[in-house]
Amino acid sequence: MNPRSLPFWLLMAALYSMPAQARPVEQLSYKYYDITPTSLAGLHKAVFSRSPIKTNGRQYAGQTRWKLSYRYRRSLDEAGCRADLLAIALDIQYTMPRLAKNHWTPISVRNAFNRYYQALLRHEQGHARSGRLAAREAELALQRLPAFSRCDQLNTAMVRTFNNIVVKYQQRDMEYDRRTVHGKTQGATLTSRR
């Protein structure tokens, strides 16, 4: 089985085996890139020379990508077409630096990196929180949609509602980065020390 199709099948299995008021299904994963610093002065260079994260011409040490999706089953009754079994899935992926396993790193560099890593992860978890908030809001908003006279109207309302919520939390992420200067105000910063 293709591992990329696994979340879809898990979601579909959850959709047909869950009560109508189910919680969002979350999948969390980490992707690492290895660094090999040998000094405190070289720690910054070690991170940014290896980071694969480039956005709008800028390079970053860490990244959180969250993707929200939903599935539902329609039901028809005298009131019209409504969403019946709703399933929300949230995939969160962190991309983070790590010290290479087979590389000797001085304890002072290791300690500095560990402090930096914890601050960076704390910052990235703030982005994941946006995804979780979006998932909860989408779940509630989609469940509250009324019955429509036609199922295509229901689908249009669901797509519009869902997309508006995703955009809202993407904007929250941008504001969070602006406010924290991409984590610097939270301690996610590397200074060159000799």
Summary of the structure (lengths in Angstrom):
residues: 194
radius of gyration: 21.2
end to end distance: 50.6
largest distance: 74.8
contacts: 571
relative contact order: 0.18
helix: 48%
strand: 27%
